[in-house]
Amino acid sequence: MKGVVLDAKALNPGDLSFDRLMEMADFEVHDNTPDDLVLDRCAGRQVVITNKVPFDRRRMEALASLKYIGVTATGYNIIDIEAARELGIAVTNIPSYSTDAVAQHVFAFILEVSNAVALHDKSVKEGQWERSDTFCYWKTPLFELAGKRLGIVGLGNIGRRVASIAKAFAMDVVSSSPHSRMEGVKAVDLDTLMSTSDIITLHCPLNAQTRGIVCDESLSRVKPGAILINASRGPLVEEDAVIRALESGRLSRYCADVLDVEPPRGGSRLAMHPASIITPHIAWAPLETRRRLLSIVEDNLEAFLKGEKLNRVDL
């Protein structure tokens, strides 16, 4: 059995071991794979491990030996699942590995906006506290989370963990998720969530129904000065619409760990906007989280080789 890891660097920049994978198949490992090398690197290999390298019908049909695609992420929209099913190619994903890490990142955003820790640390290092004529100062309005309304769009594993943390901060939590309920979280429609929430955080999957769910129309309904957080998928928002909302004051801040194009090329107006806080898709990246992810990658492949079905998304 021969395999290839197409984009290993993000998952394993050198602090994890691929030894268990190597025991299961003859793997070739590449830090990154440009589009024009995908077919060459996958040729003659039965197993492909990918994170962001996409596989459409044309690409899969060109790889006669391909039997298994392991996606090293929860989302698997990079794979044409219908084509994989028709071609008899097994596809697996990694569910629920990053719940704690992503929820933690969401609150890193929230607390940075509410308490402006980095801004005030910078001011102290620049000597402003030393020169102050009072024992304290603040450079931007600060606010408590207690009593603020947090609107969660998507109440899956991550959304539920965000909700539980929010409740610990004594926040009022609502969700527009039509398929999930949680004690202490009020179910509302999306319009109510957008118009009444002080902070809105996106935790829904990217699909035809949710692509561009945040647009000029939906942003026109938000509570003036609301904060919007996206730690899910970049295309959930129309970036130009977010910029317009920031510039009008309809949104006070936009915090995101994802962009429509990653990494941004030729500059990103949204990433550079003074009212945005953007991190480079790192909510999933703590060592413990990546170690858990790799273990599930290994378990998925081991199950496939044994003829078992674990985390299959092609069925």
Contacts in CASP RR format, 6 or more apart in sequence:
PFRMAT RR
TARGET T0000
AUTHOR 0000-0000-0000
METHOD contacts of the structure
MODEL  1
MKGVVLDAKALNPGDLSFDRLMEMADFEVHDNTPDDLVLDRCAGRQVVIT
NKVPFDRRRMEALASLKYIGVTATGYNIIDIEAARELGIAVTNIPSYSTD
AVAQHVFAFILEVSNAVALHDKSVKEGQWERSDTFCYWKTPLFELAGKRL
GIVGLGNIGRRVASIAKAFAMDVVSSSPHSRMEGVKAVDLDTLMSTSDII
TLHCPLNAQTRGIVCDESLSRVKPGAILINASRGPLVEEDAVIRALESGR
LSRYCADVLDVEPPRGGSRLAMHPASIITPHIAWAPLETRRRLLSIVEDN
LEAFLKGEKLNRVDL
1 24 0 8 1.000
1 25 0 8 1.000
1 26 0 8 1.000
1 46 0 8 1.000
1 47 0 8 1.000
1 305 0 8 1.000
2 25 0 8 1.000
2 26 0 8 1.000
2 27 0 8 1.000
2 28 0 8 1.000
2 44 0 8 1.000
2 45 0 8 1.000
2 46 0 8 1.000
2 47 0 8 1.000
2 65 0 8 1.000
3 25 0 8 1.000
3 26 0 8 1.000
3 27 0 8 1.000
3 28 0 8 1.000
3 45 0 8 1.000
3 46 0 8 1.000
3 47 0 8 1.000
3 48 0 8 1.000
3 49 0 8 1.000
4 27 0 8 1.000
4 28 0 8 1.000
4 29 0 8 1.000
4 30 0 8 1.000
4 41 0 8 1.000
4 42 0 8 1.000
4 45 0 8 1.000
4 47 0 8 1.000
4 48 0 8 1.000
4 49 0 8 1.000
5 18 0 8 1.000
5 21 0 8 1.000
5 27 0 8 1.000
5 28 0 8 1.000
5 29 0 8 1.000
5 30 0 8 1.000
5 49 0 8 1.000
5 50 0 8 1.000
6 30 0 8 1.000
6 32 0 8 1.000
6 33 0 8 1.000
6 38 0 8 1.000
6 41 0 8 1.000
6 42 0 8 1.000
6 48 0 8 1.000
6 49 0 8 1.000
6 50 0 8 1.000
6 51 0 8 1.000
6 53 0 8 1.000
7 30 0 8 1.000
7 31 0 8 1.000
7 32 0 8 1.000
7 33 0 8 1.000
7 50 0 8 1.000
7 51 0 8 1.000
7 52 0 8 1.000
7 53 0 8 1.000
8 18 0 8 1.000
8 29 0 8 1.000
8 30 0 8 1.000
8 31 0 8 1.000
8 49 0 8 1.000
9 31 0 8 1.000
9 32 0 8 1.000
10 51 0 8 1.000
10 52 0 8 1.000
10 285 0 8 1.000
11 51 0 8 1.000
11 72 0 8 1.000
11 290 0 8 1.000
11 293 0 8 1.000
11 294 0 8 1.000
12 18 0 8 1.000
12 290 0 8 1.000
12 294 0 8 1.000
15 287 0 8 1.000
15 290 0 8 1.000
16 290 0 8 1.000
16 291 0 8 1.000
16 294 0 8 1.000
18 27 0 8 1.000
18 29 0 8 1.000
18 294 0 8 1.000
20 298 0 8 1.000
21 27 0 8 1.000
21 49 0 8 1.000
21 297 0 8 1.000
21 298 0 8 1.000
21 301 0 8 1.000
24 298 0 8 1.000
24 301 0 8 1.000
24 302 0 8 1.000
24 305 0 8 1.000
25 46 0 8 1.000
25 47 0 8 1.000
25 301 0 8 1.000
25 305 0 8 1.000
27 47 0 8 1.000
27 49 0 8 1.000
28 41 0 8 1.000
28 45 0 8 1.000
30 41 0 8 1.000
33 41 0 8 1.000
33 53 0 8 1.000
38 53 0 8 1.000
38 59 0 8 1.000
39 59 0 8 1.000
39 62 0 8 1.000
39 63 0 8 1.000
42 48 0 8 1.000
42 63 0 8 1.000
42 66 0 8 1.000
43 63 0 8 1.000
43 65 0 8 1.000
44 63 0 8 1.000
44 64 0 8 1.000
44 65 0 8 1.000
45 63 0 8 1.000
45 65 0 8 1.000
45 66 0 8 1.000
46 65 0 8 1.000
46 66 0 8 1.000
46 67 0 8 1.000
46 68 0 8 1.000
47 67 0 8 1.000
47 68 0 8 1.000
47 70 0 8 1.000
47 301 0 8 1.000
48 55 0 8 1.000
48 66 0 8 1.000
48 68 0 8 1.000
48 69 0 8 1.000
48 70 0 8 1.000
49 69 0 8 1.000
49 70 0 8 1.000
49 72 0 8 1.000
49 297 0 8 1.000
49 301 0 8 1.000
50 69 0 8 1.000
50 70 0 8 1.000
50 71 0 8 1.000
50 72 0 8 1.000
50 78 0 8 1.000
51 71 0 8 1.000
51 72 0 8 1.000
51 73 0 8 1.000
52 78 0 8 1.000
52 262 0 8 1.000
53 78 0 8 1.000
54 78 0 8 1.000
54 79 0 8 1.000
55 69 0 8 1.000
55 78 0 8 1.000
55 79 0 8 1.000
55 80 0 8 1.000
55 84 0 8 1.000
56 80 0 8 1.000
56 83 0 8 1.000
57 80 0 8 1.000
57 83 0 8 1.000
60 66 0 8 1.000
60 80 0 8 1.000
60 83 0 8 1.000
60 84 0 8 1.000
60 87 0 8 1.000
60 89 0 8 1.000
61 83 0 8 1.000
61 87 0 8 1.000
66 87 0 8 1.000
66 89 0 8 1.000
67 88 0 8 1.000
67 89 0 8 1.000
67 90 0 8 1.000
68 89 0 8 1.000
68 90 0 8 1.000
68 91 0 8 1.000
68 92 0 8 1.000
68 301 0 8 1.000
68 304 0 8 1.000
69 79 0 8 1.000
69 84 0 8 1.000
69 89 0 8 1.000
69 90 0 8 1.000
69 91 0 8 1.000
69 92 0 8 1.000
70 91 0 8 1.000
70 92 0 8 1.000
70 93 0 8 1.000
70 297 0 8 1.000
70 300 0 8 1.000
70 301 0 8 1.000
71 78 0 8 1.000
71 79 0 8 1.000
71 91 0 8 1.000
71 92 0 8 1.000
71 93 0 8 1.000
71 94 0 8 1.000
71 313 0 8 1.000
72 94 0 8 1.000
72 293 0 8 1.000
72 294 0 8 1.000
72 297 0 8 1.000
73 93 0 8 1.000
73 94 0 8 1.000
73 284 0 8 1.000
74 93 0 8 1.000
74 94 0 8 1.000
74 95 0 8 1.000
74 96 0 8 1.000
74 97 0 8 1.000
74 98 0 8 1.000
75 93 0 8 1.000
75 205 0 8 1.000
75 206 0 8 1.000
76 91 0 8 1.000
76 93 0 8 1.000
76 313 0 8 1.000
77 206 0 8 1.000
77 207 0 8 1.000
79 91 0 8 1.000
79 313 0 8 1.000
81 91 0 8 1.000
81 313 0 8 1.000
81 314 0 8 1.000
84 90 0 8 1.000
84 91 0 8 1.000
84 314 0 8 1.000
85 314 0 8 1.000
85 315 0 8 1.000
88 314 0 8 1.000
89 314 0 8 1.000
90 304 0 8 1.000
90 312 0 8 1.000
90 314 0 8 1.000
91 312 0 8 1.000
91 313 0 8 1.000
91 314 0 8 1.000
92 300 0 8 1.000
92 301 0 8 1.000
92 304 0 8 1.000
92 310 0 8 1.000
92 311 0 8 1.000
92 312 0 8 1.000
92 313 0 8 1.000
93 311 0 8 1.000
93 313 0 8 1.000
94 293 0 8 1.000
94 296 0 8 1.000
94 297 0 8 1.000
94 300 0 8 1.000
94 311 0 8 1.000
95 157 0 8 1.000
95 311 0 8 1.000
96 157 0 8 1.000
97 284 0 8 1.000
97 289 0 8 1.000
97 292 0 8 1.000
97 293 0 8 1.000
97 296 0 8 1.000
98 158 0 8 1.000
98 283 0 8 1.000
98 284 0 8 1.000
98 289 0 8 1.000
98 293 0 8 1.000
99 157 0 8 1.000
99 158 0 8 1.000
99 161 0 8 1.000
100 161 0 8 1.000
100 289 0 8 1.000
101 283 0 8 1.000
101 284 0 8 1.000
101 285 0 8 1.000
101 286 0 8 1.000
101 288 0 8 1.000
101 289 0 8 1.000
102 158 0 8 1.000
102 161 0 8 1.000
102 231 0 8 1.000
102 257 0 8 1.000
102 283 0 8 1.000
102 284 0 8 1.000
103 158 0 8 1.000
103 159 0 8 1.000
103 161 0 8 1.000
103 162 0 8 1.000
103 165 0 8 1.000
104 283 0 8 1.000
104 286 0 8 1.000
105 231 0 8 1.000
105 257 0 8 1.000
105 279 0 8 1.000
105 282 0 8 1.000
105 283 0 8 1.000
106 162 0 8 1.000
106 201 0 8 1.000
106 229 0 8 1.000
106 231 0 8 1.000
106 283 0 8 1.000
107 162 0 8 1.000
107 165 0 8 1.000
109 229 0 8 1.000
109 231 0 8 1.000
109 255 0 8 1.000
109 277 0 8 1.000
110 145 0 8 1.000
110 199 0 8 1.000
110 227 0 8 1.000
110 229 0 8 1.000
110 255 0 8 1.000
111 117 0 8 1.000
112 118 0 8 1.000
112 255 0 8 1.000
112 277 0 8 1.000
113 227 0 8 1.000
113 253 0 8 1.000
113 255 0 8 1.000
113 277 0 8 1.000
114 142 0 8 1.000
114 143 0 8 1.000
114 144 0 8 1.000
114 145 0 8 1.000
115 142 0 8 1.000
116 138 0 8 1.000
116 139 0 8 1.000
116 140 0 8 1.000
116 142 0 8 1.000
119 139 0 8 1.000
119 140 0 8 1.000
120 138 0 8 1.000
120 139 0 8 1.000
123 129 0 8 1.000
123 139 0 8 1.000
128 137 0 8 1.000
129 137 0 8 1.000
145 166 0 8 1.000
145 169 0 8 1.000
145 170 0 8 1.000
145 171 0 8 1.000
146 169 0 8 1.000
146 170 0 8 1.000
146 171 0 8 1.000
147 170 0 8 1.000
147 171 0 8 1.000
147 172 0 8 1.000
148 171 0 8 1.000
148 172 0 8 1.000
148 198 0 8 1.000
148 199 0 8 1.000
149 171 0 8 1.000
149 172 0 8 1.000
149 173 0 8 1.000
149 174 0 8 1.000
149 196 0 8 1.000
149 197 0 8 1.000
149 198 0 8 1.000
149 199 0 8 1.000
150 162 0 8 1.000
150 163 0 8 1.000
150 166 0 8 1.000
150 171 0 8 1.000
150 172 0 8 1.000
150 173 0 8 1.000
150 174 0 8 1.000
150 197 0 8 1.000
150 198 0 8 1.000
150 199 0 8 1.000
150 200 0 8 1.000
150 201 0 8 1.000
151 173 0 8 1.000
151 174 0 8 1.000
151 175 0 8 1.000
151 176 0 8 1.000
151 193 0 8 1.000
151 197 0 8 1.000
151 199 0 8 1.000
151 200 0 8 1.000
151 201 0 8 1.000
152 159 0 8 1.000
152 162 0 8 1.000
152 163 0 8 1.000
152 173 0 8 1.000
152 174 0 8 1.000
152 175 0 8 1.000
152 176 0 8 1.000
152 177 0 8 1.000
152 185 0 8 1.000
152 201 0 8 1.000
152 203 0 8 1.000
153 175 0 8 1.000
153 176 0 8 1.000
153 177 0 8 1.000
153 190 0 8 1.000
153 193 0 8 1.000
153 200 0 8 1.000
153 201 0 8 1.000
153 202 0 8 1.000
153 203 0 8 1.000
153 204 0 8 1.000
153 213 0 8 1.000
154 175 0 8 1.000
154 176 0 8 1.000
154 177 0 8 1.000
154 180 0 8 1.000
154 202 0 8 1.000
154 203 0 8 1.000
154 204 0 8 1.000
155 163 0 8 1.000
155 175 0 8 1.000
155 177 0 8 1.000
155 180 0 8 1.000
155 181 0 8 1.000
155 182 0 8 1.000
155 185 0 8 1.000
155 203 0 8 1.000
156 177 0 8 1.000
156 180 0 8 1.000
156 203 0 8 1.000
158 203 0 8 1.000
158 231 0 8 1.000
159 175 0 8 1.000
159 201 0 8 1.000
159 203 0 8 1.000
160 180 0 8 1.000
160 182 0 8 1.000
162 201 0 8 1.000
162 203 0 8 1.000
163 173 0 8 1.000
163 175 0 8 1.000
163 182 0 8 1.000
163 184 0 8 1.000
163 185 0 8 1.000
166 173 0 8 1.000
167 173 0 8 1.000
167 184 0 8 1.000
172 186 0 8 1.000
173 184 0 8 1.000
173 185 0 8 1.000
173 186 0 8 1.000
174 185 0 8 1.000
174 186 0 8 1.000
174 187 0 8 1.000
174 188 0 8 1.000
174 192 0 8 1.000
174 193 0 8 1.000
174 196 0 8 1.000
174 197 0 8 1.000
175 182 0 8 1.000
175 185 0 8 1.000
175 186 0 8 1.000
175 187 0 8 1.000
175 188 0 8 1.000
175 193 0 8 1.000
176 187 0 8 1.000
176 188 0 8 1.000
176 189 0 8 1.000
176 190 0 8 1.000
176 192 0 8 1.000
176 193 0 8 1.000
177 187 0 8 1.000
177 204 0 8 1.000
181 187 0 8 1.000
188 196 0 8 1.000
190 213 0 8 1.000
190 218 0 8 1.000
191 221 0 8 1.000
193 200 0 8 1.000
194 200 0 8 1.000
194 218 0 8 1.000
194 219 0 8 1.000
194 221 0 8 1.000
194 222 0 8 1.000
194 223 0 8 1.000
195 221 0 8 1.000
195 222 0 8 1.000
195 223 0 8 1.000
196 223 0 8 1.000
197 222 0 8 1.000
197 223 0 8 1.000
197 226 0 8 1.000
198 223 0 8 1.000
198 226 0 8 1.000
198 227 0 8 1.000
199 226 0 8 1.000
199 227 0 8 1.000
199 228 0 8 1.000
199 229 0 8 1.000
200 222 0 8 1.000
200 226 0 8 1.000
200 227 0 8 1.000
200 228 0 8 1.000
200 229 0 8 1.000
201 228 0 8 1.000
201 229 0 8 1.000
201 230 0 8 1.000
201 231 0 8 1.000
202 213 0 8 1.000
202 214 0 8 1.000
202 228 0 8 1.000
202 229 0 8 1.000
202 230 0 8 1.000
202 231 0 8 1.000
202 232 0 8 1.000
202 236 0 8 1.000
202 237 0 8 1.000
203 231 0 8 1.000
203 232 0 8 1.000
204 210 0 8 1.000
204 213 0 8 1.000
204 232 0 8 1.000
204 236 0 8 1.000
205 232 0 8 1.000
205 233 0 8 1.000
206 232 0 8 1.000
206 233 0 8 1.000
206 234 0 8 1.000
206 235 0 8 1.000
206 236 0 8 1.000
210 236 0 8 1.000
211 235 0 8 1.000
211 236 0 8 1.000
212 235 0 8 1.000
212 236 0 8 1.000
212 237 0 8 1.000
212 238 0 8 1.000
213 236 0 8 1.000
213 237 0 8 1.000
214 228 0 8 1.000
214 230 0 8 1.000
214 236 0 8 1.000
214 237 0 8 1.000
214 238 0 8 1.000
214 241 0 8 1.000
214 242 0 8 1.000
215 237 0 8 1.000
215 238 0 8 1.000
215 241 0 8 1.000
216 238 0 8 1.000
216 241 0 8 1.000
216 244 0 8 1.000
219 241 0 8 1.000
219 242 0 8 1.000
219 244 0 8 1.000
219 245 0 8 1.000
219 250 0 8 1.000
219 251 0 8 1.000
220 250 0 8 1.000
222 228 0 8 1.000
222 245 0 8 1.000
222 250 0 8 1.000
222 251 0 8 1.000
224 249 0 8 1.000
224 250 0 8 1.000
225 249 0 8 1.000
225 250 0 8 1.000
225 251 0 8 1.000
225 252 0 8 1.000
226 250 0 8 1.000
226 251 0 8 1.000
226 252 0 8 1.000
227 251 0 8 1.000
227 252 0 8 1.000
227 253 0 8 1.000
227 254 0 8 1.000
227 255 0 8 1.000
228 237 0 8 1.000
228 242 0 8 1.000
228 245 0 8 1.000
228 251 0 8 1.000
228 253 0 8 1.000
228 254 0 8 1.000
228 255 0 8 1.000
229 254 0 8 1.000
229 255 0 8 1.000
229 256 0 8 1.000
230 236 0 8 1.000
230 237 0 8 1.000
230 254 0 8 1.000
230 255 0 8 1.000
230 256 0 8 1.000
230 257 0 8 1.000
230 258 0 8 1.000
231 256 0 8 1.000
231 257 0 8 1.000
231 258 0 8 1.000
231 283 0 8 1.000
232 258 0 8 1.000
233 258 0 8 1.000
234 256 0 8 1.000
234 258 0 8 1.000
234 259 0 8 1.000
234 260 0 8 1.000
234 262 0 8 1.000
235 260 0 8 1.000
237 256 0 8 1.000
237 260 0 8 1.000
239 259 0 8 1.000
239 260 0 8 1.000
239 268 0 8 1.000
239 269 0 8 1.000
239 270 0 8 1.000
240 269 0 8 1.000
242 251 0 8 1.000
242 254 0 8 1.000
242 270 0 8 1.000
243 269 0 8 1.000
243 270 0 8 1.000
243 273 0 8 1.000
245 251 0 8 1.000
245 254 0 8 1.000
246 252 0 8 1.000
246 253 0 8 1.000
246 254 0 8 1.000
246 273 0 8 1.000
246 275 0 8 1.000
246 276 0 8 1.000
251 275 0 8 1.000
252 275 0 8 1.000
253 275 0 8 1.000
253 276 0 8 1.000
253 277 0 8 1.000
254 270 0 8 1.000
254 273 0 8 1.000
254 275 0 8 1.000
254 276 0 8 1.000
254 277 0 8 1.000
255 276 0 8 1.000
255 277 0 8 1.000
255 278 0 8 1.000
256 270 0 8 1.000
256 276 0 8 1.000
256 277 0 8 1.000
256 278 0 8 1.000
256 279 0 8 1.000
257 278 0 8 1.000
257 279 0 8 1.000
257 280 0 8 1.000
257 281 0 8 1.000
257 282 0 8 1.000
257 283 0 8 1.000
258 281 0 8 1.000
259 268 0 8 1.000
259 270 0 8 1.000
259 271 0 8 1.000
259 278 0 8 1.000
261 268 0 8 1.000
262 280 0 8 1.000
262 281 0 8 1.000
263 280 0 8 1.000
264 271 0 8 1.000
268 278 0 8 1.000
270 276 0 8 1.000
270 278 0 8 1.000
271 278 0 8 1.000
284 290 0 8 1.000
284 293 0 8 1.000
296 311 0 8 1.000
299 310 0 8 1.000
300 310 0 8 1.000
300 311 0 8 1.000
303 309 0 8 1.000
303 310 0 8 1.000
303 311 0 8 1.000
304 310 0 8 1.000
309 315 0 8 1.000
END
